[in-house]
Amino acid sequence: GESVGLHLPTLSVQEGDNSIINCAYSNSASDYFIWYKQESGKGPQFIIDIRSNMDKRQGQRVTVLLNKTVKHLSLQIAATQPGDSAVYFCAENPWAGNMLTFGGGTRLMVKP
Amino acid sequence: KAGVTQTPRYLIKTRGQQVTLSCSPISGHRSVSWYQQTPGQGLQFLFEYFSETQRNKGNFPGRFSGRQFSNSRSEMNVSTLELGDSALYLCASSLDFGFQGQGANGYTFGSGTRLTVV
């Protein structure tokens, strides 16, 4: 498949364990944040989002935490499955326009 | 409901040539944004078109341009190709303006066009 990043940080976890992926964002004025999953040969796929007036949001098996003080986002995946293996990106909407600034990405590998 | 369609999927060009990539948005979506993805620079915003007008632009040289047609389909063009232009070019479509109202659920990416410059 297509490689989206040859030198991405990699997180390797055992199937069934919880995963935590971290991201530092750049713009203190950003007020909307998104996590994306990108599988080989595909475009980024929306996972979960959070606005700056929240510090935590939960979805199905995923939780996003936002710490505005240190400009940090994390994505927690519960009971990680082989199908979760992919590259994960955080993205911020730095202003009200229709564009995103992406973080560098983390490769998640799930061992069966 | 069909997703975002990008054509072609793969392209090989020679340095100095130009290339045109196409993006057909989800039906009803009027905004199309383009991104370049490389191993070194990651995902970077190129530009956004809405109602046939460029509404936002990233920090790329003038060799990168685009346009949008009345049916919301968009094309991007890269002239005088350089080796460093080798990348996955992604487009994303959405209903309207900004993430504040619709959220990122409405912002859908295509699978991209893999451009290789030799």
Interface residues (C-beta under 8 A of the other chain):
Chain A: E2 S3 V4 G5 L6 H7 Y32 I34 G41 K42 G43 P44 Q45 F46 D49 F89 A91 N93 A96 G97 N98 M99 L100 T101 F102 G103 G104 G105
Chain B: V4 S31 S33 Y35 Q37 P39 G42 L43 Q44 F45 E48 F50 R55 N56 G58 L88 L90 A92 S94 F97 G98 F99 Q100 G103 A104 N105 Y107 T108 F109 G110 S111 G112 R114
